[in-house]
């Protein structure tokens, strides 16, 4: 395993020599995949800050980071002195054609990565920013807790989720026979698919509406029921999930939100 640690963006000399990378500037490095002829994977785990990934016509990963912080005056009476925030950083490893980036746990930072177009992604952030993906071909997993997920001009399969934020996905081509999922707890789910996409649909919103310009064949089967007889009460819950298909059916595509509407668009 090849590994380096960056502190916006200072690299230890020993790590530089051990890892196939080049420091292009104080906040940008280029990291090589160990075998360009094999499938590539990029993994980014953030706690505080945004993640942006874009495909480009190259063979390496170009990683940039920016520290989110400002100098603030201290109100506790330190003689007019101001506090200077300490810089954050990130850990980067490359192992078996997978580049993994861990953002700094204690500091907020924005991570931007350019990757070869044919790269699969696993992206996660918790606070302080959105996840955005553009122009890649592969399997994309994007999970944001407090922020939106935006995926555009992607070919492959996508699993995208947000707890508090909108999920917007536009696919130019879908991987045949592969299921996909798009979900939010508090936010709109807006998905655009190629017109010839074949899929079985599972759609649900508790507080919102469902719209589509596909010719959706809705399954007329009776919704499932859940019966709860605890504590002397008899409660029947009707599942509000809508089942259907487009273009004759295919792998399952799930679109779910609790507070928000669902839009399924034809590209």
Residue, then its C-alpha position, 0 to 999 in steps of 0.5 A: x500500500x502506498x500512502x501519503x498525508x497532506x496538510x494543505x498541502x504539505x507532503x512528507x518527503x519520505x511519503x513522496x518518494x514512496x508513492x507515485x505522485x507529484x505535487x503540482x502546487x501547494x494545494x494540488x497533487x497528482x496520484x497515479x493508479x498502480x495499473x491503468x489497464x485495470x478498473x479504477x476506484x476512487x473512495x472519498x470519506x469526508x466529515x466536514x466539507x464538500x466533495x466534487x469529482x469530475x472525469x477528464x481525459x487523463x490516467x491519474x487522479x488530480x486532487x485539490x483541497x481547500x481549507x474552509x475557515x477564517x480568522x476571527x476576533x476573540x471576544x474574551x479580551x485577549x488584547x485585540x488579538x485574533x485567532x488563526x485557525x489551524x490548517x486541516x489535511x487529508x490522508x491519501x492511499x493507493x492500493x490495488x488500483x483504489x485511491x482512498x482519501x480521508x478528509x480531516x476529522x476536525x477541520x472543514x475542507x473542500x475536496x476536488x478530484x479529477x479522475x479518468x472517465x472510466x472510474x468508479x466512485x464511493x463518496x461520502x460526506x456528513x456536514x458542510x457541503x454537497x457531493x457533485x459528480x460529472x462526466x464519469x463512467x462507472x459505478x457511483x455511490x454517493x451518500x450525503x448526510x446534511x447536503x445535496x447530491x448532484x450527479x450529471x453526465x454519468x454513464x453506468x449505475x448510481x446509488x445516491x442518498x441524502x438525509x437532508x438534501x436534494x438528490x439530482x441525477x442525470x444518466x446518459x447511459x445505464x448499465x444493463x441488468x443493474x439495480x439503482x437507488x435514489x433516496x432522500x429523507x428531507x428533499x426532492x428526488x429528481x432523476x433523468x434516464x435515457x428514453x430507452x431505459x428498461x426498469x421495474x420501478x419502486x417509488x414512494x413519497x410520504x409528503x409529496x407527489x410523483x411525476x414522470x414523463x415516461x409511460x409508466x405501467x403501474x402494477x395494479x396489485x394490492x398494496x401490502x399491509x402491516x398489522x400491529x396488534x401490540x398493547x391492545x391496539x389493532x392498527x393496519x398500515x397500508x404501504x404507499x409504495x407504487x410499483x411499476x415498469x418502463x419499457x417492459x421492465x428490467x432491473x429495479x430502480x428505487x426512488x424514495x423520499x419522505x419529505x419531498x416530491x419525485x421527478x422521473x424524467x426522460x432524457 
